[in-house]
Every structure is written in C-alpha cells, then in structure tokens.
Amino acid sequence: MSSRREILLGAALGALGICFSRQPAIAREVFAVSHTDAEWKTLLTPDQYAVLRREGTERPFSSSLLKEHGRGSFACAGCDQNAFSSTTKFDSGTGWPSFWAPLDGAVGTSKDASLGMVRTEVHCSRCGGHLGHVFDDGPKPTGLRYCLNGVAMKFHPLSA
C-alpha cells in the first residue's frame, strides 16, 4: 500500500513531467541573442534545452550548483550572461540554487499560469532562456527567493 508521502511525491513528479514538456510563453519576445530551435538543440545539452528553451524543471537536489559556495557569478548557460552574484546566494532548503536578488538588468520576468497556479517566471534578459521562478518568501533585504534550475546556469569563479 502506498503511503501519503509516496502519493504526493508521485503527483509532484508527474507535475514536473508536465512542466518539462510545455511550450515556452516567452518565445514570442525578441532577444539580443537568438537562435533557431535546431541551433539551440546543438548548442545546449538535452537537459539544458529542456529547461532553458522549453521551460522545464530539473529534479530537486540534482544540481552541482546547489553546493557551489565559491565567490563569483552564476551565468545563463544559454548565452553566458552573468545573472546572479554568489553574494546573494542562500540555502533555501528547496533543492534548487536560490538567490535573493539578480544582477541589474540580467533577468526578466513574466506570468506563468501553468500547472493550475500563478507564479512569476524568471528568464535571461539576453537570450530569453528560462531560469526558474521568483517567490516572495526569501530573506532580507529583498524578501525574494529566486529559485533557479542549476542546469540553466554555469558558475564563473572570481579570479584572484
């Protein structure tokens, strides 16, 4: 017999699967960096493509960036634009890299009404790549939690 926790976990993973396959709403906008769908598929890994170009979600606790605590910046994996500073990263306990503020002008937001709820989607301002979502339950000073997919980013260590 399945426990309540197993049933809820199964429902959550099913919802992630639906999210993983939906079409991006942001695709209608024009960005400084753009490629055809075929070009994006060759430039990105399959997981990066699913998240950045199809607004998917990686499994929680699966990103190596979750445990990245070095000084530097976190950049969009699609166009290499720096988006978040390591000084704003915090452990939210959610299983995804979290930040309380982006770098100035690095991200845009849009309404995401998928999965029967309304959230604020976060995308790269340069290429439109889906990075994750922002919530209003973060720490001071902003009170925001940018909950991001690690596969959608790469870390640039600060050079000494």
N, C-alpha and C positions, 0 to 999 in steps of 0.2 A: 504494500500500500504506500502511496506517495505521501510525503509529509507536506505540510503547508509551504514550508520553505522551498522544497523541490518544485512545487507547482508554481510558486511566484517566480522562482529563478527561470523556469521554463518559459513562462509568459514574457519575462523581461528579455530573454534571449531571442524569442520569437519576434518581439517588437523591434529589437536591434536588427534582425534579419530583414524586416520590412523596411526599416530606415536605410539599411545598407543598399537597397535596390531602387530607392525613389529617385526621380529625376530632379536635378538642381533647379531651384527657383531663380537663383542668381544668374543663370546662363543668359538671360536677356540683356544684362548690362554689358557695357564695353569697358575693357580694362587696358592699361598700358602694355601689359604682357598678355598676349593671346596666342593660342594655337588651335589647330583643328582637333577634333576629338581623336583622330588617328595619331596625330603628333603627340598629344598628351599621353596616349597609351604607350608610346615608345619612350617618352621622357621619364615616366613615373613607373614605380613598381606596381603590380596589381593592387596591393593594399593601399598605396598612396593614391592611385587613381580612384579607387572605390570611395575613399574619404574625401579627397580634395575636389574631384570632379563630379561625384555622384552623391555627395553629402552623406556618406556612410558614417558609421561609428565603429571604432576599434573596440575590442574586448577590454573591459577594465583590468587594470594591473598588468597589462601586456606590454606596455611601452618602456623601453630602457630610459627614456627621458624622465620618467616618473622619479627615478632615483638620481637624476643629474643634479648635483648641488654645486657645481663649479661656477665661477664668475664668468659671465659672458652674455650672449644674447641667443634667443630662440628665433629662428627664421622660418619663413614659409618654405616647405620642401618643394613647392612648385616653381617658385621664382627667386628664391634665396633672399627675399626682403626681410630684414630684421623686423620682428614684430613685438617681442616681449623681452624685457631685461631680466636677468637672473635675480636682480634685487627685488623684483615684485613677485617672485615665485613662492608659493607656500604649499604645505601638505594639507589638502582639503579632506583627505580620507576617502575620496570618491573612487580612486583608482585611475584617474586621469591627471596629467600635469595641469596645475591650476595657478593662476596669476591674479593679482588684484588690479592691474592696470596694463594696457598695451603701450607701446611707444607711440608718440604723437603721429597721427595720420597713417599708422601702419595697418589698421583694420577698419572694416566697415561692418555694419550690422543690418539685418533685415528680419522681418517677422517670419517665424517658422510655425505653421499651424499643422504640422504632421503629427501622426500618432495620437490624434484626439486631444492635443493640448497646444497651448500657445507658448512659444519660447522665443528668445532672441538669438538668432543665428549669428555667428561671427565668421567673417571671411577676410581674406587678404585684400587690401585695398589696391594692390598692384596687379594681381592675376585673377582675383575672384575665387581663389581656392577656399573651400570650406575648411575651417579650422576647428570649430566646435560651437559652444553656446556660452552665453553670459547670463548669470543669475545674480539676484540681489541679496545673497546670503553670505557674502565674503567678509574678510576682515577690514579693519580700518587701514588706511584712511579713506578708501573709496566705498567700502561695503559691498564691492562687487567680487564675483568669482567667475573668472574666465576659465571655463572647464574645456580643455582642448584635447584633441587627438594627437598623441605623440607622433604617430606615423605621418601626420601632416606637417611636422616641423623637423628641423635639424638644429643642433646646438653648435654655436660658434664660440669657442673659449676665448676669453680675454687674453690678448697677447701681453706678456710682461715686458 
